[in-house]
Amino acid sequence: MTEEEVMAAALSDPDAQPWPEGKEMHRAAKAKWLRFKLVLSQEDFASRYHIPLATLKAWERHELETDPVALAYLTVIEKDPEGVAKALMAAPVTAQAAE
């Protein structure tokens, strides 16, 4: 196929569209991968693990970098999701305690 034929074929298939020029490609964010693994919505994951929903959404859209502490927290969640949720239920984090 010529380059033109390849492009015409791609454009005719809605599932095989070319990647937009100038748009950066990212690997799935760890938070998103973990959330999918645990089969939780953004709202449920954020609530369960005391992560601000806006922060979680920004991590997943690569609008906010997941810092080393957050990555460590996500790793702990990955290793023991039920244990982390149970610990947080026993001692809820408040905005004042975090300051």
C-alpha positions as a Markdown table, in Angstrom:
| # | Residue | x | y | z |
|---|---|---|---|---|
| 1 | Met | 0.0 | 0.0 | 0.0 |
| 2 | Thr | 1.1 | 3.5 | -0.7 |
| 3 | Glu | 1.3 | 6.1 | 2.2 |
| 4 | Glu | -1.8 | 7.7 | 0.8 |
| 5 | Glu | -3.7 | 4.4 | 0.8 |
| 6 | Val | -2.6 | 3.6 | 4.3 |
| 7 | Met | -3.8 | 7.0 | 5.5 |
| 8 | Ala | -7.1 | 6.7 | 3.6 |
| 9 | Ala | -7.7 | 3.2 | 5.2 |
| 10 | Ala | -6.9 | 4.5 | 8.7 |
| 11 | Leu | -9.2 | 7.5 | 8.3 |
| 12 | Ser | -12.1 | 5.2 | 7.1 |
| 13 | Asp | -11.8 | 3.1 | 10.3 |
| 14 | Pro | -12.9 | 4.8 | 13.5 |
| 15 | Asp | -11.0 | 2.3 | 15.6 |
| 16 | Ala | -7.7 | 2.9 | 13.8 |
| 17 | Gln | -7.3 | 6.7 | 13.7 |
| 18 | Pro | -3.8 | 8.1 | 13.5 |
| 19 | Trp | -2.4 | 9.7 | 16.7 |
| 20 | Pro | -2.9 | 13.5 | 16.6 |
| 21 | Glu | 0.2 | 15.4 | 15.8 |
| 22 | Gly | 1.7 | 17.2 | 18.7 |
| 23 | Lys | -0.2 | 15.1 | 21.3 |
| 24 | Glu | 2.2 | 13.3 | 23.7 |
| 25 | Met | 1.6 | 9.6 | 24.4 |
| 26 | His | 1.8 | 8.4 | 28.0 |
| 27 | Arg | 1.9 | 5.1 | 29.7 |
| 28 | Ala | -1.1 | 4.6 | 32.0 |
| 29 | Ala | -0.6 | 6.3 | 35.3 |
| 30 | Lys | 0.1 | 4.0 | 38.2 |
| 31 | Ala | -3.0 | 5.3 | 40.0 |
| 32 | Lys | -5.2 | 4.5 | 37.0 |
| 33 | Trp | -3.6 | 1.1 | 36.5 |
| 34 | Leu | -4.1 | 0.2 | 40.2 |
| 35 | Arg | -7.7 | 1.6 | 40.2 |
| 36 | Phe | -8.5 | -0.6 | 37.2 |
| 37 | Lys | -6.9 | -3.6 | 38.9 |
| 38 | Leu | -9.0 | -3.1 | 42.0 |
| 39 | Val | -12.1 | -2.5 | 39.8 |
| 40 | Leu | -13.0 | 0.8 | 41.5 |
| 41 | Ser | -14.4 | 4.0 | 40.1 |
| 42 | Gln | -12.4 | 7.2 | 40.6 |
| 43 | Glu | -14.8 | 8.3 | 43.3 |
| 44 | Asp | -14.6 | 5.0 | 45.1 |
| 45 | Phe | -10.8 | 4.7 | 44.9 |
| 46 | Ala | -10.3 | 8.3 | 46.1 |
| 47 | Ser | -12.7 | 7.9 | 49.0 |
| 48 | Arg | -11.4 | 4.6 | 50.0 |
| 49 | Tyr | -7.8 | 5.6 | 50.1 |
| 50 | His | -8.3 | 9.3 | 51.2 |
| 51 | Ile | -6.9 | 10.8 | 48.0 |
| 52 | Pro | -8.6 | 14.0 | 46.9 |
| 53 | Leu | -10.6 | 13.2 | 43.8 |
| 54 | Ala | -9.2 | 16.2 | 41.9 |
| 55 | Thr | -5.7 | 14.9 | 42.6 |
| 56 | Leu | -6.5 | 11.4 | 41.4 |
| 57 | Lys | -8.0 | 12.7 | 38.2 |
| 58 | Ala | -5.0 | 15.0 | 37.6 |
| 59 | Trp | -2.6 | 12.0 | 38.1 |
| 60 | Glu | -4.6 | 9.9 | 35.7 |
| 61 | Arg | -4.6 | 12.6 | 33.0 |
| 62 | His | -0.9 | 13.3 | 33.5 |
| 63 | Glu | -1.7 | 16.9 | 34.5 |
| 64 | Leu | 0.0 | 16.4 | 37.9 |
| 65 | Glu | 3.1 | 14.4 | 38.6 |
| 66 | Thr | 2.8 | 11.6 | 41.1 |
| 67 | Asp | 5.5 | 12.5 | 43.6 |
| 68 | Pro | 7.7 | 9.9 | 45.3 |
| 69 | Val | 5.6 | 9.8 | 48.5 |
| 70 | Ala | 2.4 | 9.3 | 46.5 |
| 71 | Leu | 4.1 | 6.6 | 44.4 |
| 72 | Ala | 5.1 | 4.8 | 47.7 |
| 73 | Tyr | 1.6 | 5.1 | 49.0 |
| 74 | Leu | 0.2 | 3.6 | 45.8 |
| 75 | Thr | 2.7 | 0.8 | 46.1 |
| 76 | Val | 1.5 | 0.0 | 49.6 |
| 77 | Ile | -2.1 | 0.0 | 48.3 |
| 78 | Glu | -1.1 | -2.3 | 45.6 |
| 79 | Lys | 0.5 | -4.8 | 48.0 |
| 80 | Asp | -2.3 | -4.7 | 50.6 |
| 81 | Pro | -5.4 | -2.9 | 49.3 |
| 82 | Glu | -7.7 | -4.3 | 52.0 |
| 83 | Gly | -5.2 | -3.6 | 54.8 |
| 84 | Val | -4.8 | 0.0 | 53.8 |
| 85 | Ala | -8.5 | 0.5 | 53.5 |
| 86 | Lys | -9.1 | -1.1 | 56.9 |
| 87 | Ala | -6.4 | 1.0 | 58.5 |
| 88 | Leu | -7.9 | 4.2 | 57.1 |
| 89 | Met | -11.4 | 3.2 | 58.3 |
| 90 | Ala | -10.0 | 2.8 | 61.8 |
| 91 | Ala | -8.3 | 6.1 | 61.9 |
| 92 | Pro | -9.7 | 8.5 | 59.3 |
| 93 | Val | -7.4 | 11.3 | 58.1 |
| 94 | Thr | -8.7 | 14.8 | 58.6 |
| 95 | Ala | -7.6 | 17.9 | 56.9 |
| 96 | Gln | -6.3 | 19.3 | 60.2 |
| 97 | Ala | -4.3 | 16.1 | 61.0 |
| 98 | Ala | -2.6 | 16.4 | 57.5 |
| 99 | Glu | -1.5 | 20.0 | 58.1 |
